[in-house]
Amino acid sequence: MSIHWKGVFPAVTTQLTASLAIDLEMTQRTVDNLVRDGINGVIALGTVGENNSFDFDEKVSVLTAIVEVVAGRVPVLTGVSEYDTRRAIRYTQAAEKAGADGLMLLPPMVYVPKSHELTAHFLGVAQNTSLPIMLYNNPPAYRTVIGNDVLTALAPIKNIVALKESAPDTRRFTDLLNAFGERFTLFAGLDDVALEGLYLGAKGWVSGLTNAFPKESVELVAAFNRGDHAKALEIYRWFMPLLHLDADHDLVQSIKLAEQVMGRGSERVLPPRFPLLGERRAEVIAMVEKAAATRPSLTPSKTP
């Protein structure tokens, strides 16, 4: 299966009303603004989209609204983050019907599977959809490693096409390319190792902080791709204090607060999460405001 996924794919937020109902209109507006700012794809209902805080019908409604507003301008992938294979297949099939262009498939939630169980979970989903699939490896968050044994078993499955790599050890990119060549399209999945991932062979970046600073995110990857390493490094070093937020436990609250400070969305989140409070809230606001006040020029360097 041939795909052309590359560049910046923000894991978009799901916007909420003051009563904590889903605000589909505002969600569409935030996604539309990101597309207009030049992002290359959308991840709906990832971790930042609060996937596991919604029930089945709510997820389908959010995805449907995002597919509608994107209107084919960029690929729309949806997170598949379920407790078991049966639920994952059910949502996958609904996502295909809703018009998603692909899936970002996570390991089962809560239960930590052994390798053969993880392989069976991914196979169960892949065999019940025609959509292309990006697997999501994030050992710190999900206590599960998508190891080479799992990827070897899945290599013959044509619609498993990509891997979002969120292990903090960037050596994984080189090990994966040495083991599998170009079989799986690699995406950097942690914001604060995004540029390292690109240098080591990732074709794109699934990003959280892009929600607050999309133009800088797009230019960072564009600069790297055209060989303008001075500009890519300048943006990355400016961005890094905020990018570290993506690796913290409260990343969803931090990213939505950053969105709010930048006038792009609301900080409202669903329990058990609550908006940031006290020193942490003040710290994140100060970081975002400093970043906004010191934004780098997006003009290409004279000496790439």
N, C-alpha and C positions, 0 to 999 in steps of 0.2 A: 504494500500500500504506500503510495507516494504522498507525502505531505510537504508543505512549505512553511512550517512554523519556525519563525526566527524573530529576533528583536525583543521588544519589551512587552510582556504580557502581565499587566497588573492584576493581582488578586483583588477584585473590586469589593467595596463595602456594600452591605445591604442597609439602606437607610430606613429609619424608624420615625414614627410620629411621636408626639409628646406622651401619648398613652401607650407607647411601645408596640403599636401595630406596625406592620410592614407598610412603608411608604413607597409604593411602586412608582409613583410619578417622580419623586425625588431621586429614587434609585436610577431611574432612566435618565434623569437630567445629569447626574454625576457621571454615569457611564458615557453618555453622549459627549460631555465635555472632554473626557479622556480621549475618546476617539478623535475628536476635533483637534486635540493637542498632539496627535501623531502617534499614539501607541499602536502596536502591531498586532495585538490580540487581547482577548479578555478572558480571565478566569472568573466565572461566576460561582458563588457559593463555595469558595475555598475556606481556609481557616479565618482569614480576614473578613469573609462574607458571613461568618457565624453559622456555617452549615449545620452543625450539630445542635443548634438552638431552635431549629425549625422542624415542623412535622412535614410529612410527605407532600401534602397539598400546598403548603406554603412554599416549599422548595420549587415545586413545579411552577407556581405563579410567579416567583421571582425570576426564574430562568426564562420563562415565556416572555416576560416584560423586557428582559435584557436582550434576548434574541430579536424582539420586535424593534427596539430602538437602534440596535446596531445595524440591522437591515443589510447584513452581508458585507459591510465595509471592512471588517476584520473577522478572523475566526473567533467564535465563542466556544470555550471549553467550560465544562461544569465539573466541580468537585463531586466525587462519589465517595462519601465518607459515612459508612454504615456499620452497624454492629455485626452483620453476618452477610453471607453471600446472597441469600434469598432476597433480603432488602436491597442489596446493591444492584442485583439484576432488575428488580422492580423499578428502582429509580432510573437506572440506565435506560431502560426501554421507554420510560416516560420522557426522559431527556431527549432521546432520539426523535420521538414524536413531536416534541416541542421545538425542534429545529436546531438543537445544539450541533456544532461542528466537530466536537470531540469531547473526550472525558479526561479528567485528571483523577486517576484511580488510586485511592489510599488503601493501606492495609486495613483489616477489620479493626474497629474500635474496641477498646477495653481488653478483649482477649488477645494475648500475644501468641501468634501462631508459630509453630515450627516451620521449617523451610518448605516441607511438602504440603503443609496446610496453606501456607501463603501462596504457593504456586497454584494450588487448586482454587483458591479464592479468585486470583487474577484470571485464571483460565475460565472459571465459571462465568465471570462477567464478559470476557472477550468473546466467548462462544455464543453469547446471547445478544450481540449487537454487531452492527456493521460499522459503527463509528471507530475512528482511530483513537488510540488510548495512550496517554502519558502516565506512566507510573510515577508515584511520589515516594521518594526515599527520604525519611526524616527520623533517623534513629533517636535523637534526643527527645522528640515529641511523642513518638509512637512506640518506642522500645522494640522496634522491629527493623531489621536490616534486610534490604533487598540485595542479597549477596549474589556473587557470580553463579552460584549453583542454581538459584531461582531464575536469573536472567538466561542462563544456558538452556534451561527447560522451556523458557518462554520464547526463545529466539525464533522457533519455527512459526509462531503465531503472527500472522501478517498484520493484524490490526493493532498489535502492541508495537508502537512506533517510536516512543520517546520516553525519556526518564528525567524527571525533575530531581536534581541532586541537592539535598539540603543537609547532608552530613557536613559538619564544620571542618573536617579534614579534606583539604582541597586535593590531596594526592589521589582521591577517588576518581577524579576526572581522567587523570593519566592512566590509572589502572583499568578503568572501564574502556578507554579507547584502545589500550594495548590488548585487552581481552576480546573486544567485540568490534573493533574498527568503527565503521560508520553504521552498524546495524541499528543502533538506537540514537536518535537525535537527543543530545544532552542540553538541558537547561540548568542554569544556576538558580538555586532555590532559596538561598539565604542572601539577604540584601548586602550584608557586610563582607561577603566574599564574591560578589557579583563580577567584578572586574577580573579577579584571579580566575574565576570560572571561564570567562571569555578567553583569557590568554591560554588556558589549558584545554580549550576545545569546545566549550559550550557554544551553542548557536543562538541562545536566547537567555532571557532572564525573567523568571516569574517573581514579581516584585510587590512589596507592600507599600513602601514609602512613595512609589510612583503616584499613588492616589493624591498625595499632597503636592508633589513637584514633578509633574509629568514631562514637561518640556526638557528639564535638566536630565531626567532619566533617559529619554529618547536620544538626546544629544550625546550622552555618555556612550551609549552603544553605537550610535552612528559614527562618533569620532573614532572609536576603536576599529570599527569595520573599514573605515577609509584610511587607517594607518596613522591617524592624528593622535599619537599616544600622549603627547604633551597636554592636549585638551582633555582627553579621557581621564588622565591622572589629576588634572586640575579640578574637574567636576567631582571626581570620586573622593578626593581629599576634602573638598568642601562639604560633601554629602555625608561623610563617614559618621560623624556624631549621631545623625538621625538614623542612618542605616543600622547602627547597632541596636536600635529599638526593635527591629524585626526579629532579633534573636532572644528577646526578653519574654518572660512569662506573660506580661500584660501588653503584648504587641498589638492586639486588636484595639484596646482602649487608646493606646498611644497613637496608632495610625489614624483612628477616627478623630481624636483630638487634634492631630496635626491637620487633617482635612478641614476641621471646623475653623482653626486659626487662619487657614489660607482661604477661607470662604468657599470651600468646595463641598461641604457636607456637614453632618451633625455628629457629635460625639456620642449620641445615645446608643447604648448597647443593651442586649437582653441579659437578664439574670441567668446564671449566677454571676456573670460579669457586672460590674458597676463602673461608671465613669471614674477616671482617676481623681484622687483627692489630695489635699495637703501639699506636702513638699514634692511629691512625685508629679502632681499636676503642674505645679509651678515650674519644675525643672523641665518638663517636656515643652510647655508653652515657651519658656525662655529659649530653648534650643531651636524651636521652629521659627520664632521671631528673629533670632540671630541669623539663621539660615536665609530667611527671606530678605534680611537687610544686607546680606553679603553675597547674594547670588552671583555666580560667575558669568562672565560673558559667554554667550553661545556661538560667538563668531569663531570659525575655525582658526587654529594657530597658523602662523605664517610658516613655521618650520615643523611640519608633522613628522 
